[in-house]
Amino acid sequence: MTSVKLVVAGGFGVGKTTLVEAISEIPPVNTEAWMTQAAKTVDALDGAGGGKTTTTVAMDFGRVTLASDLVLYLFGTPGQPRFWPMWDDLCRGASGAVVLVDTRRLDVSFAAVNYFENDSDVPFIVAANLFDGRQTHPLGQVREALRLDADVPLVSCDARERASAVDVLTRTLGHTLDRTAGRAPAAR
């Protein structure tokens, strides 16, 4: 049996908890707390709709078995800047990461991309979450806006759908294997 630690990171309100909940075969552990009126001034969801009532204050945790000999342990990061210092601890020992982005609010994703490009050795891919079930911008434009290096895989996903989450995690593992084997990432 092989176990792999993967991190699901990104800005505030991009769908990290939703992705972990959609795929976990165990009841996910999360540290969701109700958003208070005071928190709404600190953790504003400008441009993302008003349905969010809770927020992750430490991490999400889930597990998924992808094959009889492969188990993934998922650690979702909190997205608010005041919790970013926890990212180093959550990423320790991780084999790969998914940076989930909301194309309606790419500005909340810059810090997560920067973290994995400059402050971490964890291989990562970027996944544009399909809010409302549709892709709002072509992936080429998303790549350009985030200034992603050509060797960083960029995919779209629907964090609510298990099959889409499995695809993202499988691509993350493939990218990690490519990077650790010293090969250029395969086109996906």
C-alpha positions in Angstrom: 0.0 0.0 0.0 1.3 3.4 -1.0 0.0 6.5 0.8 0.4 10.0 -0.7 -0.1 13.4 1.0 -1.6 16.0 -1.3 -2.4 19.6 -0.5 -5.4 21.5 -1.8 -4.6 25.2 -1.6 -5.9 28.5 -2.9 -7.5 31.8 -1.9 -10.4 32.4 0.3 -13.7 30.9 -1.0 -12.3 29.1 -4.1 -13.8 25.7 -3.3 -11.1 23.8 -1.4 -13.5 22.5 1.3 -16.0 21.6 -1.4 -13.4 19.6 -3.4 -12.2 17.6 -0.3 -15.9 16.9 0.7 -16.7 15.8 -2.9 -14.0 13.1 -3.0 -13.4 12.0 0.5 -14.4 8.4 1.3 -14.5 9.1 5.0 -16.5 11.9 6.6 -14.0 14.8 6.0 -12.5 16.5 9.0 -12.9 20.2 8.6 -12.5 23.3 10.8 -15.3 25.3 9.4 -16.5 28.1 11.6 -19.5 30.4 11.0 -18.6 33.7 9.5 -19.6 36.5 11.8 -20.6 40.1 10.8 -17.1 41.2 12.0 -15.4 38.5 9.8 -17.3 39.7 6.7 -15.3 42.9 6.7 -12.0 40.9 6.9 -13.0 37.9 4.7 -14.9 39.6 2.0 -16.1 37.5 -1.0 -16.3 40.4 -3.4 -17.5 39.1 -6.8 -18.2 35.6 -5.7 -21.8 35.6 -4.7 -23.2 35.8 -1.2 -23.9 32.1 -0.3 -20.8 31.4 1.9 -21.7 31.3 5.6 -18.7 29.3 6.9 -14.9 29.5 6.5 -12.0 27.1 7.2 -9.9 28.3 10.1 -7.3 25.6 10.2 -7.6 22.8 7.6 -9.7 20.2 5.8 -8.7 16.6 5.8 -10.0 13.7 3.7 -8.9 10.4 2.3 -9.6 8.7 -1.0 -8.4 5.3 -2.3 -7.6 5.6 -6.0 -6.5 1.9 -6.4 -6.2 -1.1 -4.2 -2.6 -0.1 -3.4 -2.9 3.8 -3.5 -4.4 6.0 -0.8 -4.4 9.8 -1.0 -4.6 11.9 2.1 -5.9 15.4 1.3 -5.1 18.5 3.4 -7.0 21.6 2.5 -5.4 24.9 3.5 -7.3 27.9 4.9 -7.4 30.7 2.3 -7.4 33.8 4.4 -4.1 35.7 4.6 -4.1 35.6 8.5 -3.8 31.7 8.2 -1.1 31.5 5.6 1.6 30.8 8.2 0.0 27.4 8.6 0.8 26.5 5.0 4.4 25.4 5.7 3.2 22.9 8.2 0.4 21.6 6.0 2.8 21.2 3.1 5.5 19.4 5.1 5.8 15.9 3.6 3.4 16.6 0.7 4.0 14.9 -2.6 2.0 17.4 -4.6 -0.5 20.3 -4.5 -3.5 21.6 -6.3 -3.9 25.4 -6.4 -7.7 25.8 -6.9 -8.6 29.2 -8.4 -11.9 31.1 -9.0 -11.6 32.8 -12.4 -14.1 35.4 -11.2 -11.6 36.5 -8.5 -8.1 35.6 -9.7 -6.6 38.2 -7.4 -7.2 35.9 -4.4 -5.1 33.2 -6.1 -1.9 35.1 -6.7 -0.5 34.4 -3.2 -1.1 30.7 -3.4 0.6 30.5 -6.8 3.5 32.6 -5.5 3.8 30.3 -2.5 4.3 27.2 -4.6 6.5 28.9 -7.2 8.8 30.6 -4.7 8.4 29.3 -1.1 7.8 25.6 -1.5 9.4 22.7 -3.2 6.1 20.9 -3.6 5.2 20.2 -7.2 1.8 21.8 -8.0 -0.8 22.2 -10.7 -3.5 24.9 -11.0 -7.2 24.0 -11.4 -9.7 26.6 -12.4 -12.9 25.7 -10.5 -16.1 25.8 -12.6 -18.5 27.9 -10.5 -22.0 27.7 -11.8 -20.9 24.7 -14.0 -19.2 26.9 -16.6 -15.8 28.1 -17.5 -15.8 31.9 -17.5 -12.4 32.4 -19.2 -10.3 30.3 -21.6 -7.4 28.5 -19.8 -4.9 30.4 -21.9 -6.1 33.7 -20.5 -6.1 32.3 -17.0 -2.5 31.1 -17.5 -1.5 34.6 -18.7 -3.3 36.4 -15.9 -1.7 34.2 -13.2 1.7 34.4 -15.1 2.1 30.6 -14.8 5.3 29.1 -16.1 4.7 26.8 -19.1 5.6 23.7 -17.1 2.8 24.3 -14.5 -0.2 22.2 -15.6 -3.5 24.2 -15.8 -6.8 22.3 -15.9 -10.4 23.1 -15.3 -12.5 21.2 -12.8 -15.8 21.2 -11.0 -14.9 20.9 -7.3 -18.5 19.6 -6.6 -18.1 16.6 -8.8 -16.2 13.5 -7.6 -15.0 12.5 -11.1 -13.6 15.9 -11.7 -11.8 15.9 -8.4 -10.4 12.5 -9.1 -9.1 13.8 -12.5 -7.4 16.8 -10.8 -5.8 14.6 -8.2 -4.6 12.1 -10.8 -3.1 14.9 -12.8 -1.4 16.2 -9.7 0.2 12.8 -9.1 1.3 12.6 -12.7 2.9 16.0 -12.5 4.7 15.0 -9.3 6.0 11.8 -10.9 7.2 13.8 -13.9 9.0 16.3 -11.7 10.6 13.7 -9.4 11.7 11.6 -12.3 13.5 14.6 -13.8 11.4 14.6 -16.9 9.6 17.5 -18.5 5.9 17.3 -17.7 3.8 15.5 -20.3 1.2 17.4 -22.1 -2.2 16.7 -20.4 
